[in-house]
Amino acid sequence: MTKLLEIRDLKTQFFTSAGVVRAVDGITYDVAPGETVAVVGESGCGKSVSAMSILRLIPDPPGRIVAGSIMFDGKDLLALSEAEMREVRGRDIGMIFQEPMTSLNPVLTIERQITETLEEHLDVSKAAARQKALEMLNLVGISDPERRLKQYPHHLSGGMRQRVMIAMALACGPKLIIADEPTTALDVTIQAQILELMKELTRKLGVALIIITHNLGVVARYADRVNVMYAGRIIESGDAVQIYHNPKHPYTLALLRSVPRMDQARGQKLRPVSGQPPDLTKLDEGCAFRPRCDFATEQCARAAPALEEVEPGHISACWEKAKVGLVEAVG
C-alpha cells in the first residue's frame, strides 16, 4: 500500500526544571492516502504532541524533536527549512485544533481568516479567494455563507466555528488533515454532525485524516485503523474491528471496559481505569502501565515489551497479551 505519511521512531522531549518529559517516546506508524487513522489515549499520553511534531509546531524551548523521521509525500519534514515547512502547513497538511474559539482570531472576520490562507499558499486574487471561501462554507454546511463571511468568531455557535475550522483546513486542498480532539467542546448532537461531515468530506475529496481523541465511540464509527497510546508510546495498533473485538493490551481492554455499552445489563457499573497516568519524567525500563495493570508480572518491571504482531495488521506491546485476549474472549 502506498504511504502518504511515514513516522519512524519519533521522539519528542520537553526539557523542564522538573526533568526531561518524554512526551513522545519512539512512535512508528503510517497513513495511506484517503485513510482515517485514530490516535487514542488518556490526556497526557502524547497524542497532541505527536500531532504537533508532524507539523513541527513544538515550542523550542522547552520542547524538541530529538530523534526519528517524518516522511510526508516523499519529503523528510524534519530536514525542511522553516520557510519550506510553512509551505507544507496549510497547503499540504491541514490542522483542526481542539478549541475553535481560541484557535480562530477574534479580531478578524471569517472571510479574512479563510482567504488569508488561500492568498498565501495558492497565490490567488482577493476576489478568487473570497469566491473559494464561499464555496468552502457551502461545502461544510454553513447556511447563508455571504453573511457569515462578514461575521467574527464570537457571532457563531461552537458547531459553526468548528465548521469554519474544517473549511480553513480544507481550503487549499491538502493531502492530510490532522484533527486534534475536534469535538471536545461540542454537545453530543453537534459532535455527530461534525464527525459525519469530516468523514464525508475526506471520502469525497480523498484526503487522509488523523483523528486524535479519547472518545472510543468516535474510533468505532469513523476510523479505519487505531493507534492506542500510553506514556508517549504506541502500545497497540490495528484496524478498528481488531481493537474492539480482540484487544491485546491491558490498557486497551481497560479503556473499552470503561465505556457505557447498550448491551450491558441495566444498572451495571462501569469499570474505570484504575490508578493514575505515570509521571513522564520518571519512567523506568519497565512497562509504564504495570502499576495499573491486572496482568503485571516481574518480567513487566524488568523491561518494556516491544510491539509484536498478534495477527495480520494487529500489533501489541505486552508480555501477557495471550492472557488479555483470553479474558476478553471469555467476557
ABEGO torsion letter per residue (X at the ends): XBBABBBBGBBBBBBBAAEBBBABBGBBBBBBBGBBBBBBEBBGAGAAAAAAAAAGABBOOABBBABEBBBBGGBBAAABBAAAAAAABGAABBBBBABAAAABBAABBAAAAAAAAAAAAAGBBAAAAAAAAAAAAAAAGBBGAAAAAABBAAABBAAAAAAAAAAAAAAAGBABBBBBGAAAABBAAAAAAAAAAAAAAAAAAGBBBBBBBABAAAAAAABABBBBBBGGBBABBEBAAAAAABBABAAAAAAAAABBBAABBBGBBBBBBBEBBBBAAABBABBAAAAABAABBAAAAABBBBBBBABBGBBBBBAAAAAAAAAAAAX
